[in-house]
Amino acid sequence: MENSKNNYRITTIILFIFFVLFTISVKTFDVQNFGMDETPIGYVLINIPFQHIISLFRVFSYYIMAIYNISNYLGYLAIFIILFWCVVAIFQLFLKGSLWKVDPKIISFGIVVVIFALQYVFFDKVVINYRPASFYGNSYFGDVIEEVLESSYPSTHTTLAIMVFACNITIIKTYLKGTNKLKKLLYNIIKIVNIILMITLILCRVISGVHWFTDIVGGVVLGGFLYSLFVYLSQMICYNFKNRTN
């Protein structure tokens, strides 16, 4: 338990530092005015060729719109999962009468969700870069997208995908653990489905061309940080709970 806690603490710190340094580099390294309305974008030698590759998919305009919509629907699903565990936490608190008796994993999940919301507000105000110009004015998006400059770093859907679906797998494992074969089968099915949903959501954001490559990378690192923090907090809260009850 102690070794695992230390490992996740170190992993969490490393991912946080990497995310901060990477974010600074996106704002300062190889910056040129290639964004919408000639707004600056970092890592031009990577981001521009990436957008050119993604532009090849535009010949399938109908499918690109469908892929974009799928990513939005999966984002709504992730939000529904957040709300579901919030309801479960409230239900447990009501039944057990103490916050200390609520599942530590659900409490930890709530904490990382709050951090996710705070970073969303922060990056909406402190803009690292705006969405690619290809995001605006394309026929396959029609009237869905308004031509208004919108912050795109880090990819919110990518962060949400990793944070929610990975945490969901870990929380559900608590309720399906044991030697029962049916529980094991059900857990494995849920695990596979969540992994598929996570990968699908990220790929949909990539293919639909609504983000720069660095937006996706930033979202992956941030999502990994939040999941690592979730596991570390779960272990800390569980450890403190045991000490409190002994």
PASEGU-24133 format. One record per atom (N, C-alpha, C): x, y, z; residue in three letters. Coordinates in steps of 0.02 Angstrom, whole numbers, padded with zeros to 5 digits, always signed. Layout:
<rs>
XYZALA ...
</rs>
This chain:
<rs>
+00042-00060+00000MET +00000+00000+00000MET +00044+00063+00000MET +00095+00064+00044GLU +00138+00122+00050GLU +00178+00133-00013GLU +00204+00078-00042ASN +00243+00084-00104ASN +00200+00109-00161ASN +00139+00083-00165SER +00092+00104-00218SER +00075+00178-00211SER +00066+00199-00147LYS +00049+00269-00134LYS +00107+00315-00155LYS +00167+00294-00139ASN +00226+00333-00159ASN +00234+00336-00234ASN +00221+00279-00267ASN +00227+00277-00341ASN +00179+00325-00374ASN +00116+00325-00350TYR +00067+00370-00380TYR +00080+00443-00362TYR +00108+00455-00303ARG +00125+00524-00285ARG +00179+00550-00332ARG +00230+00509-00344ILE +00285+00529-00389ILE +00258+00538-00460ILE +00217+00490-00483THR +00188+00495-00551THR +00147+00558-00559THR +00107+00574-00508THR +00065+00633-00510THR +00107+00697-00515THR +00159+00700-00475ILE +00204+00759-00476ILE +00238+00766-00544ILE +00263+00710-00571ILE +00298+00711-00635ILE +00251+00734-00691ILE +00190+00707-00693LEU +00143+00725-00745LEU +00122+00799-00739LEU +00115+00823-00678PHE +00097+00894-00668PHE +00153+00939-00693PHE +00215+00924-00674ILE +00272+00964-00696ILE +00278+00962-00773ILE +00270+00902-00801PHE +00275+00895-00874PHE +00221+00936-00908PHE +00160+00935-00881PHE +00105+00973-00911PHE +00120+01048-00909PHE +00145+01072-00853VAL +00160+01143-00846VAL +00215+01163-00896VAL +00268+01123-00899LEU +00324+01138-00945LEU +00302+01134-01018LEU +00262+01084-01033PHE +00238+01076-01102PHE +00193+01135-01121PHE +00150+01156-01075THR +00106+01213-01087THR +00146+01276-01101THR +00198+01288-01062ILE +00242+01346-01073ILE +00276+01341-01141ILE +00297+01281-01159SER +00332+01272-01223SER +00285+01284-01282SER +00221+01264-01275VAL +00172+01276-01329VAL +00164+01351-01341VAL +00171+01390-01288LYS +00162+01463-01293LYS +00225+01498-01317LYS +00283+01464-01313THR +00346+01498-01326THR +00389+01467-01381THR +00379+01403-01397PHE +00424+01368-01444PHE +00396+01367-01515PHE +00437+01388-01563ASP +00419+01387-01634ASP +00350+01418-01645ASP +00342+01479-01619VAL +00277+01514-01624VAL +00274+01556-01687VAL +00221+01547-01726GLN +00209+01588-01785GLN +00135+01602-01791GLN +00118+01654-01829ASN +00048+01675-01836ASN +00012+01635-01890ASN -00002+01572-01875PHE -00037+01528-01922PHE -00107+01511-01899PHE -00128+01539-01842GLY -00194+01524-01815GLY -00248+01565-01848GLY -00309+01558-01824MET -00366+01596-01849MET -00352+01671-01841MET -00365+01711-01894ASP -00352+01783-01894ASP -00279+01798-01876ASP -00235+01752-01899GLU -00163+01758-01889GLU -00144+01760-01815GLU -00181+01724-01775THR -00163+01717-01704THR -00104+01670-01698THR -00062+01679-01647PRO -00001+01638-01641PRO -00016+01566-01621PRO +00025+01521-01646ILE +00020+01450-01629ILE +00091+01422-01621ILE +00103+01384-01568GLY +00169+01354-01557GLY +00177+01288-01593GLY +00239+01263-01593TYR +00256+01199-01625TYR +00229+01197-01696TYR +00241+01249-01734VAL +00214+01255-01803VAL +00237+01197-01847VAL +00299+01175-01839LEU +00326+01121-01881LEU +00290+01054-01868LEU +00254+01050-01813ILE +00215+00990-01798ILE +00141+01002-01811ILE +00115+01059-01786ASN +00043+01072-01789ASN +00017+01083-01860ASN +00054+01119-01902ILE +00031+01133-01970ILE +00028+01070-02013ILE +00082+01029-02015PRO +00077+00966-02052PRO +00022+00920-02026PRO +00012+00921-01960PHE -00042+00882-01930PHE -00110+00903-01958PHE -00122+00969-01963GLN -00185+00994-01991GLN -00192+00977-02065GLN -00136+00977-02101HIS -00138+00958-02172HIS -00159+00886-02180HIS -00134+00842-02136ILE -00152+00772-02139ILE -00226+00763-02123ILE -00249+00798-02071ILE -00319+00794-02051ILE -00365+00820-02107ILE -00340+00869-02145SER -00381+00899-02198SER -00398+00849-02253SER -00359+00794-02258LEU -00373+00743-02308LEU -00441+00710-02296LEU -00464+00711-02233PHE -00528+00680-02217PHE -00587+00722-02239PHE -00574+00785-02260ARG -00630+00829-02274ARG -00669+00810-02338ARG -00640+00766-02377VAL -00677+00742-02436VAL -00738+00702-02414VAL -00735+00676-02351PHE -00791+00640-02323PHE -00829+00685-02276PHE -00854+00741-02303SER -00882+00794-02262SER -00939+00770-02217SER -00983+00728-02243TYR -01040+00703-02204TYR -01016+00664-02143TYR -00965+00622-02154TYR -00940+00580-02100TYR -00902+00620-02048TYR -00869+00673-02069ILE -00832+00716-02022ILE -00882+00749-01974ILE -00938+00771-02000MET -00990+00801-01958MET -01016+00750-01908MET -01025+00688-01931ALA -01049+00634-01888ALA -00998+00619-01833ALA -00934+00618-01852ILE -00881+00604-01803ILE -00878+00660-01751ILE -00886+00722-01774TYR -00887+00779-01728TYR -00944+00772-01678TYR -01003+00752-01704ASN -01062+00744-01661ASN -01052+00686-01611ASN -01020+00632-01634ILE -01006+00576-01589ILE -00963+00598-01531ILE -00913+00639-01545SER -00869+00663-01492SER -00908+00705-01441SER -00956+00743-01466ASN -00997+00783-01420ASN -01043+00739-01378ASN -01072+00689-01409TYR -01117+00643-01372TYR -01078+00604-01319TYR -01017+00583-01336LEU -00976+00547-01287LEU -00955+00593-01230LEU -00946+00657-01247GLY -00932+00706-01195GLY -00990+00713-01147GLY -01052+00712-01174TYR -01112+00714-01132TYR -01116+00651-01088TYR -01096+00594-01117LEU -01097+00532-01079LEU -01049+00537-01019LEU -00990+00566-01031ALA -00941+00574-00978ALA -00969+00618-00922ALA -01004+00671-00942ILE -01035+00716-00892ILE -01090+00678-00854ILE -01128+00636-00888PHE -01179+00596-00855PHE -01148+00550-00803PHE -01090+00520-00819ILE -01056+00476-00771ILE -01035+00515-00709ILE -01011+00576-00719ILE -00993+00620-00663ILE -01054+00632-00618ILE -01110+00649-00650LEU -01171+00662-00612LEU -01196+00599-00576LEU -01188+00542-00608PHE -01209+00479-00578PHE -01172+00465-00513PHE -01106+00473-00513TRP -01066+00460-00453TRP -01079+00514-00400TRP -01097+00574-00421CYS -01116+00626-00373CYS -01179+00605-00335CYS -01227+00577-00373VAL -01290+00553-00342VAL -01275+00495-00294VAL -01232+00450-00315VAL -01213+00393-00272VAL -01180+00418-00208VAL -01137+00468-00213ALA -01103+00496-00154ALA -01154+00527-00106ALA -01202+00564-00133ILE -01254+00595-00091ILE -01296+00541-00058ILE -01312+00489-00095PHE -01352+00434-00069PHE -01315+00399-00012PHE -01249+00386-00021GLN -01209+00354+00031GLN -01204+00398+00093GLN -01196+00463+00082LEU -01191+00510+00138LEU -01256+00511+00177LEU -01312+00509+00142PHE -01378+00510+00175PHE -01389+00447+00215PHE -01370+00389+00187LEU -01381+00325+00221LEU -01334+00314+00280LEU -01270+00333+00271LYS -01219+00318+00322LYS -01208+00375+00371LYS -01231+00435+00353GLY -01229+00491+00400GLY -01161+00521+00413GLY -01111+00502+00374SER -01043+00530+00384SER -01005+00530+00318SER -00969+00584+00307LEU -00929+00590+00246LEU -00874+00538+00245LEU -00850+00519+00305TRP -00796+00470+00310TRP -00818+00400+00288TRP -00884+00390+00285LYS -00910+00324+00265LYS -00928+00321+00191LYS -00921+00377+00157VAL -00932+00377+00084VAL -00871+00346+00051VAL -00882+00310-00003ASP -00828+00277-00040ASP -00771+00326-00054ASP -00709+00312-00029PRO -00653+00357-00040PRO -00639+00371-00114PRO -00653+00322-00157LYS -00641+00332-00229LYS -00690+00383-00258LYS -00752+00382-00234ILE -00801+00430-00259ILE -00784+00501-00234ILE -00761+00506-00172ILE -00739+00571-00146ILE -00680+00597-00187ILE -00632+00554-00200SER -00573+00574-00239SER -00593+00594-00310SER -00641+00558-00338PHE -00666+00575-00405PHE -00697+00644-00404PHE -00735+00660-00352GLY -00765+00726-00346GLY -00712+00781-00343GLY -00657+00768-00308ILE -00603+00817-00302ILE -00571+00831-00370ILE -00556+00778-00408VAL -00523+00788-00473VAL -00571+00821-00523VAL -00636+00808-00515VAL -00686+00841-00558VAL -00685+00916-00545VAL -00680+00935-00482VAL -00676+01007-00464VAL -00613+01037-00494VAL -00557+01002-00489ILE -00494+01027-00518ILE -00501+01033-00594ILE -00534+00985-00625PHE -00546+00987-00697PHE -00586+01050-00716PHE -00638+01064-00677ALA -00680+01122-00690ALA -00640+01187-00682ALA -00597+01189-00632LEU -00556+01249-00620LEU -00507+01261-00676LEU -00476+01207-00701GLN -00428+01216-00756GLN -00464+01237-00820GLN -00526+01213-00828TYR -00566+01233-00887TYR -00578+01308-00887TYR -00597+01334-00829VAL -00608+01407-00822VAL -00543+01444-00833VAL -00488+01418-00804PHE -00423+01451-00810PHE -00401+01457-00883PHE -00403+01401-00920PHE -00380+01403-00989PHE -00429+01437-01037PHE -00490+01448-01014ASP -00537+01487-01053ASP -00519+01562-01048ASP -00489+01581-00991LYS -00469+01650-00980LYS -00397+01662-01003LYS -00353+01614-00987VAL -00283+01619-01007VAL -00273+01576-01069VAL -00281+01606-01127VAL -00281+01568-01190VAL -00210+01552-01212VAL -00197+01488-01222ILE -00133+01466-01248ILE -00133+01470-01324ILE -00185+01445-01355ASN -00196+01455-01427ASN -00270+01445-01443ASN -00290+01468-01502TYR -00359+01461-01524TYR -00366+01401-01571TYR -00428+01382-01584ARG -00440+01325-01628ARG -00411+01337-01697ARG -00396+01283-01733PRO -00369+01291-01802PRO -00418+01328-01846PRO -00392+01364-01896ALA -00434+01401-01943ALA -00480+01354-01980ALA -00459+01291-01990SER -00499+01242-02025SER -00563+01224-01987SER -00564+01242-01923PHE -00623+01228-01882PHE -00681+01274-01900PHE -00665+01332-01928TYR -00717+01382-01943TYR -00734+01384-02017TYR -00796+01396-02031GLY -00817+01410-02100GLY -00816+01351-02147GLY -00812+01288-02122ASN -00814+01231-02166ASN -00885+01206-02175ASN -00899+01184-02236SER -00968+01164-02253SER -00992+01106-02210SER -00946+01061-02189TYR -00970+01003-02152TYR -00991+01020-02081TYR -00973+01079-02057PHE -00997+01100-01992PHE -01059+01144-01998PHE -01069+01172-02058GLY -01129+01213-02070GLY -01135+01269-02019GLY -01194+01275-01991ASP -01207+01329-01943ASP -01191+01309-01871ASP -01163+01249-01862VAL -01150+01224-01794VAL -01096+01267-01761VAL -01047+01288-01799ILE -00990+01324-01772ILE -00995+01398-01788ILE -00993+01439-01737GLU -00991+01511-01747GLU -00919+01533-01757GLU -00910+01583-01801GLU -00842+01606-01814GLU -00819+01654-01760GLU -00811+01626-01701VAL -00787+01664-01643VAL -00725+01629-01617VAL -00672+01666-01605LEU -00610+01637-01580LEU -00624+01600-01514LEU -00602+01538-01511GLU -00616+01496-01453GLU -00552+01460-01431GLU -00538+01463-01366SER -00479+01429-01339SER -00483+01354-01352SER -00427+01324-01371SER -00429+01252-01386SER -00377+01211-01348SER -00336+01244-01307TYR -00285+01207-01269TYR -00302+01210-01195TYR -00296+01151-01162PRO -00290+01084-01189PRO -00358+01058-01213PRO -00358+01004-01249SER -00421+00975-01274SER -00463+00952-01214SER -00518+00987-01203THR -00562+00970-01146THR -00590+00900-01152THR -00612+00881-01212HIS -00641+00815-01222HIS -00589+00760-01210HIS -00527+00772-01231THR -00475+00722-01220THR -00461+00713-01146THR -00455+00769-01110THR -00445+00766-01038THR -00503+00731-01004THR -00564+00749-01024LEU -00624+00720-00995LEU -00627+00645-01008LEU -00608+00624-01068ALA -00610+00553-01086ALA -00565+00511-01040ALA -00503+00533-01032ILE -00456+00495-00991ILE -00476+00498-00918ILE -00492+00557-00893MET -00509+00565-00823MET -00572+00524-00804MET -00625+00533-00841VAL -00689+00503-00823VAL -00690+00427-00834VAL -00672+00405-00894PHE -00678+00333-00908PHE -00628+00291-00869PHE -00567+00318-00859ALA -00517+00281-00819ALA -00539+00278-00746ALA -00562+00335-00719CYS -00586+00336-00650CYS -00648+00290-00642CYS -00691+00291-00691ASN -00751+00250-00690ASN -00734+00176-00683ASN -00683+00154-00721ILE -00660+00084-00717ILE -00637+00067-00647ILE -00598+00112-00617THR -00570+00100-00551THR -00623+00099-00497THR -00672+00145-00502ILE -00725+00147-00452ILE -00769+00085-00456ILE -00788+00066-00516ILE -00832+00008-00526ILE -00798-00056-00500ILE -00733-00060-00506LYS -00696-00119-00482LYS -00709-00131-00408LYS -00718-00077-00370THR -00732-00082-00298THR -00796-00121-00285THR -00846-00112-00328TYR -00911-00142-00318TYR -00918-00210-00352TYR -00870-00228-00393LEU -00873-00292-00428LEU -00813-00337-00411LEU -00778-00321-00357LYS -00721-00362-00338LYS -00745-00426-00303LYS -00701-00476-00302GLY -00719-00540-00272GLY -00703-00597-00319GLY -00721-00657-00298THR -00706-00717-00337THR -00764-00739-00381THR -00821-00706-00375ASN -00879-00723-00415ASN -00864-00714-00489ASN -00874-00767-00527LYS -00858-00766-00599LYS -00901-00717-00637LYS -00965-00711-00618LEU -01010-00665-00652LEU -00987-00593-00642LEU -00966-00577-00580LYS -00941-00510-00565LYS -00878-00495-00605LYS -00833-00544-00609LYS -00772-00535-00648LYS -00787-00523-00722LYS -00834-00562-00749LEU -00853-00554-00819LEU -00883-00485-00831LEU -00928-00465-00785LEU -00961-00401-00792LEU -00910-00344-00788LEU -00863-00349-00742TYR -00811-00297-00735TYR -00768-00293-00797TYR -00749-00350-00825ASN -00707-00350-00885ASN -00743-00319-00944ASN -00808-00333-00949ILE -00848-00303-01003ILE -00851-00228-00995ILE -00866-00205-00934ILE -00869-00133-00920ILE -00802-00100-00932ILE -00749-00133-00913LYS -00681-00107-00924LYS -00666-00097-00998LYS -00681-00148-01038ILE -00668-00145-01110ILE -00710-00090-01142ILE -00774-00086-01123VAL -00819-00035-01151VAL -00793+00035-01135VAL -00771+00047-01072ASN -00746+00112-01053ASN -00682+00130-01090ASN -00638+00081-01100ILE -00577+00093-01138ILE -00593+00111-01211ILE -00640+00075-01240ILE -00661+00089-01309ILE -00690+00159-01314ILE -00732+00178-01266LEU -00763+00244-01265LEU -00709+00298-01259LEU -00660+00286-01216MET -00605+00334-01206MET -00566+00346-01271MET -00546+00291-01302ILE -00507+00296-01364ILE -00548+00327-01420ILE -00612+00307-01425THR -00656+00333-01478THR -00665+00408-01471THR -00676+00432-01410LEU -00685+00504-01400LEU -00623+00543-01420LEU -00565+00519-01401ILE -00503+00554-01419ILE -00492+00554-01495ILE -00502+00496-01527LEU -00492+00492-01599LEU -00542+00536-01637LEU -00603+00540-01612CYS -00653+00582-01644CYS -00632+00656-01643CYS -00603+00678-01587ARG -00580+00747-01583ARG -00521+00759-01631ARG -00479+00708-01638VAL -00422+00715-01684VAL -00445+00718-01756VAL -00486+00671-01777ILE -00508+00666-01847ILE -00552+00724-01868ILE -00593+00749-01823SER -00638+00804-01841SER -00601+00870-01851SER -00537+00873-01833GLY -00496+00931-01848GLY -00510+00992-01805GLY -00540+00983-01747VAL -00557+01040-01705VAL -00501+01060-01656VAL -00445+01023-01660HIS -00389+01038-01615HIS -00322+01033-01652HIS -00274+01071-01626TRP -00205+01062-01647TRP -00178+00999-01614TRP -00124+00974-01641PHE -00093+00913-01612PHE -00072+00925-01540PHE -00045+00984-01525THR -00023+00999-01457THR -00082+01003-01408THR -00141+01021-01433ASP -00201+01021-01391ASP -00216+00951-01365ASP -00210+00902-01411ILE -00224+00833-01394ILE -00172+00807-01345ILE -00108+00822-01358VAL -00055+00800-01313VAL -00065+00830-01243VAL -00080+00894-01241GLY -00093+00927-01177GLY -00151+00895-01140GLY -00204+00877-01177GLY -00262+00845-01148GLY -00247+00776-01120GLY -00205+00739-01156VAL -00184+00672-01133VAL -00144+00676-01069VAL -00096+00722-01068VAL -00053+00730-01008VAL -00095+00753-00948VAL -00139+00802-00959LEU -00181+00828-00905LEU -00228+00773-00880LEU -00257+00735-00926GLY -00301+00681-00907GLY -00264+00628-00867GLY -00203+00612-00888GLY -00162+00564-00851GLY -00145+00589-00782GLY -00130+00654-00776PHE -00116+00684-00711PHE -00177+00679-00665PHE -00235+00695-00690LEU -00296+00693-00649LEU -00313+00622-00627LEU -00302+00573-00671TYR -00315+00504-00651TYR -00265+00481-00598TYR -00201+00498-00608SER -00150+00480-00559SER -00165+00512-00491SER -00186+00575-00493LEU -00205+00610-00431LEU -00265+00576-00399LEU -00312+00554-00439PHE -00371+00519-00413PHE -00351+00456-00375PHE -00307+00417-00404VAL -00285+00355-00370VAL -00248+00370-00306VAL -00203+00420-00309TYR -00165+00439-00250TYR -00211+00464-00194TYR -00259+00507-00211LEU -00306+00532-00161LEU -00348+00476-00132LEU -00368+00429-00174SER -00408+00371-00150SER -00370+00332-00098SER -00306+00321-00110GLN -00265+00283-00063GLN -00254+00323+00001GLN -00244+00388-00005MET -00234+00431+00054MET -00297+00433+00097MET -00354+00443+00066ILE -00417+00448+00103ILE -00433+00381+00136ILE -00422+00326+00100CYS -00434+00260+00127CYS -00389+00246+00187CYS -00326+00266+00182TYR -00277+00256+00237TYR -00298+00297+00298TYR -00317+00359+00287ASN -00338+00403+00343ASN -00403+00377+00375ASN -00446+00349+00333PHE -00509+00322+00359PHE -00496+00263+00406PHE -00450+00219+00385LYS -00433+00161+00427LYS -00403+00182+00493LYS -00359+00233+00491ASN -00329+00258+00552ASN -00381+00291+00597ASN -00430+00322+00566ARG -00481+00356+00605ARG -00527+00306+00641ARG -00539+00250+00609THR -00585+00200+00637THR -00551+00152+00687THR -00484+00149+00684ASN -00447+00105+00730ASN -00439+00137+00799ASN 
</rs>
